[in-house]
Amino acid sequence: MPDIDLSSRAEPGTDFAVRVTPKASRNALSLDETGAIRIHVTAVPEAGKATEAARKLLARALGVAPSRLSLIRGATARDKVFRLT
């Protein structure tokens, strides 16, 4: 279960800027002091594994299917933007 509930933000067309930390000790989703979404995943940052793990964790927090989140920016960066369709 995600650490926070983002279901109130689950509006189609909404962009979610996230900061992903791969190779973490556990999967976790949290908000930092500025309200930005931080996602820690145990997956390694190769072949899109960390991005896919982050997509699944964000989708669970939003209460939507992972297929409804599209990666808009940041395929190889820690800072990513997902759009809810």
C-alpha positions in Angstrom: 0.0 0.0 0.0 1.4 3.5 -0.8 2.3 5.8 2.0 0.0 8.5 0.8 -3.4 8.7 -0.9 -3.5 10.8 -4.0 -6.9 9.7 -5.3 -8.3 13.2 -4.8 -5.8 14.4 -7.5 -6.9 11.7 -10.1 -8.3 13.9 -12.7 -7.8 12.9 -16.4 -5.3 15.2 -18.1 -3.4 16.0 -14.9 0.4 15.9 -15.0 2.3 14.5 -12.0 6.0 15.6 -11.6 7.8 13.0 -9.5 11.4 12.4 -8.3 12.3 8.8 -8.5 15.1 7.2 -6.4 16.0 3.7 -7.8 17.7 0.9 -5.8 16.1 2.0 -2.5 15.7 -0.4 0.4 11.9 -0.5 -0.1 9.2 0.8 -2.4 7.7 4.0 -0.9 5.8 7.1 -2.1 5.8 10.3 -0.1 5.5 14.0 -0.3 8.5 16.2 0.6 8.3 19.5 2.5 7.3 21.4 -0.6 4.6 19.0 -1.6 6.5 17.4 -4.4 6.0 13.6 -5.0 9.0 11.4 -4.2 9.0 7.8 -5.2 11.6 5.3 -3.9 11.7 2.0 -5.8 13.8 -1.2 -5.3 14.1 -1.6 -9.0 17.4 -0.9 -10.8 17.6 2.0 -13.3 18.1 0.0 -16.4 15.8 -0.9 -19.3 13.0 1.2 -17.8 12.6 -1.1 -14.8 12.7 1.8 -12.2 10.3 3.9 -14.3 7.8 1.0 -14.6 8.0 0.4 -10.8 7.4 4.1 -10.2 4.4 4.1 -12.6 2.8 1.2 -10.7 3.4 2.8 -7.3 2.0 6.2 -8.5 -1.0 4.5 -10.1 -1.8 2.6 -6.8 -1.6 5.9 -4.9 -4.0 7.5 -7.4 -6.3 4.5 -7.4 -6.1 4.0 -11.2 -4.7 1.4 -13.5 -1.0 1.8 -14.4 -1.9 1.8 -18.1 -3.7 5.2 -17.5 -0.4 6.8 -16.7 1.8 7.9 -19.7 5.4 9.0 -19.3 5.6 12.5 -20.8 9.2 13.4 -19.8 12.2 11.9 -18.1 12.6 8.4 -19.4 16.3 8.3 -18.3 16.2 11.0 -15.6 15.3 10.9 -11.9 12.8 13.7 -12.5 9.8 12.4 -14.5 6.4 13.7 -15.5 3.5 11.3 -15.8 0.1 12.2 -17.4 -3.1 10.6 -16.3 -5.4 9.8 -19.3 
